Amino acid sequence: MKNITILLALVLTISFTACKDGGNATSKINKANLEKATSRDIEIKKGTALISLDKKVYDFGTVNEGDIVETSFKVTNSGKTNLVITNAQPSCGCTVPVWPKAPIKPGETGEVKVKFNTSGKPNRQQKTITLTTNTESGREVLTLKGSVIPKTKL
């Protein structure tokens, strides 16, 4: 019981000393932060960016080992706020994506270009590129697939 009384006294002391400023919380508000928060809230109310792709899968068919497969994915922002692609992560080093670094405005289109080097990658292949975006899901997955005819060994 004595421990509870001491604990209660300690809690009351801390809570009274924490409120010494007389309760004037508005004097502590940083006006610049308030303006940023208001602007951010307006942007959030517009909704998330929406991404529309001309294709999610590119089938490159059959190619010879050593060929470079190139394609591009057309990305359209069908949302009401800017679409931002912050990263494009390939599933392996043989696939190199290039994506728009600038925000894509609502209604506008960008392009994700992809190159796949088939050297050392014989037979059936499937490679992915994961786009990190500011859409509701936060990511989109693009796929390249096809067959690579192995080089003949001498």
Summary of the structure (lengths in Angstrom):
residues: 154
radius of gyration: 27.3
end to end distance: 89.9
largest distance: 90.4
contacts: 401
relative contact order: 0.20
helix: 23%
strand: 43%
